[in-house]
Amino acid sequence: MTSPNHVELEAVLADLSQLYPDLRFGQLIEMVAVLAGEEAPENPYDIDDTKLFQTAMSHLSHRVQQLGSGTTAVLTSVPPARIDLLRLLGELQQCYPGWRFGQLVSNVAGWSNVSLYDAEDAQLLVAGRQHLV
């Protein structure tokens, strides 16, 4: 499989955001990194985009299958701040094309002086926007 593009990653992460509306974006990325680890959790900073995408897709598919026909009842809309964050990350990927997605998100959290897991979506938005100026 070729490396997924940002649109594909954005779509699967938006879908996962619907399944887990109470998770902050950093927590969502950390969750996928944990699932990607075969013997130990992956570090979001180091995870390959293809592995991140495949793990997110696999978990999404498995979780939707577990939920069965009632899946639409548990799906929520993606919050506007999350949509803005995903778009911003797409813009930042154009500025830093050599960075993996997990590396990018981890760096944005670092710019906000908070760990990826603890970062609020709004903090990531502010930090990312400051680097686009």
N, C-alpha and C positions, 0 to 999 in steps of 0.2 A: 504494500500500500504506500502511496506517496504521502508525504507529510500533509496533514489537513490544513486548509487555509483558515483564516480568521473567521470567515462567515460560518464554516462548518462547526468550529469550536464554539462560536457565539450561540449558534442554534442549540447545540446539545447542552451547553451550560444554562441557557435560558429555560430549556425543558426541565433540567434538574432543579432549577430555581423554583419552578412551579410545583415540583414534588416536595421540595423542602423549603417552604416559604419563610420559615423561622431562622434559617441559616444565613449568616452574613456571607458575602461572596468569598472572603478569605477562608471561612470555615468550609465552604463548599469545595474549594480547590484543595484544601488540606484533606478533606474526606476522600476525594478522588485519588489523591496521592497515596493515602493509606491503602486504599483498595488496589492500587497499582503495584504495590510491593508484594513480591512473592514470598520472601522470607522475612523482610523487615519493611516498614513503611518507606515509601519513596519521599525524598525531600522535594517539595514543589519547585524549588529553585532549579533542581537538577533533572526533573522529569522531562523526557523527550515528548515533543508535541504529539507524535503519533501514539505513543503509549497513553498520554493523557486523554486524547480523543477516544481511543479504543476502549479504555477503561470506563470513561464516562458513558459512552454509548452502550457498552455491555451492561453496566449497572442500571442505566435508564431502562433498557429493554427488559432486564430481569425484574426490576421493581414494578414496571407497568404490568408485566405478566403476573406477578404475585398479587397485584391489586385487582386484577381481573376486569370484569365489565364495569365495575364501579369507579374506574380510574378517572373518568371525567368529573366525578363528584368531588374528588380530592384535589384536582388541579386548581390552582389559583392563577390569577393573572400575574404576570411578571411586573414587579413594582417599577414605576418610572425611573427611580434612581438606579436600579439594576440595569435597565435598558441603557440609560445614559452612561453607566460605567462600562458596559460591554462595548458601546460605540467608542468611548474614549480609549479603551484598551486597543481597539482597532487602529485608531489614529496613532497611538504611541508605538504600535508595532511597525508602522510605516517609518517612524523616526528611528527606531532601533530594530532594523530587520534581522540582525544577527542573533537577537535574543529569543530564547524559547519562551512560550507563553507563561509557564510557571515562573521563569526567571523574571519576566516583565512584571507580573503581578507581585512577586516578592519584592522587587526593587521599588515598585510604587508604594508598597506598605512601608518599606524602609525610608522612603522620602517623607512619609508622614510620621516617622519616629515611633512606630508601633509594630508589633509582630503581625504577620499575615493573619494568623488565627484571630487575633483580638481586634483587627481593624474593622471599623464600621465602613459601610459602603460610602457614606458621605466623606469620610476621611480619605479614602482612596480617590474619590472624585476630585477633591480639593488638591491633593498632592499631584495627581496626574495632570490636572489642568495647569498647575503652576509650571510644569515642565514643557507644556506646549507653547507657552508665551514666549 
